[in-house]
Amino acid sequence: MTEIDQLVTQIKQATDYQINKQILYEKIQTDLHFPYNGGLFKATQELIGFLNAWDSDELFLEDTYNNPIKVDRKEFLDLCKQHYQMVMNTWHIQHDEIKRARKV
């Protein structure tokens, strides 16, 4: 294999990695959505922080479709944290797999 062929192969692997990384990111953003009490919410760090800071046990939150949904704060916070962590763990594992494939 010539030096140019090796360079082309390395560039292709780096490009494939960036494309796969972006595709995985978009998939994970979709996976962060979860249903609750007739609404669809996205588990984010901001939502978790808001729920931790709120002092009332019941509140209304806007879901991803701009509907007000009644929420039991403690129950919703637990569900949100669990879902967020599950998706982040999956993302980490899948990201490691595409990083490893790039190095092969």
Secondary structure, DSSP 8 states (H G I E B T S, - for coil): --HHHHHHHHHHHHHHHHHHHHHHHHHHHHHTEEEETTEEEE--HHHHHHHHH---SEEEEE-TTS-EEEEEHHHHHHHHHHHHHHHHHHHHHHHHHHHHHHH-
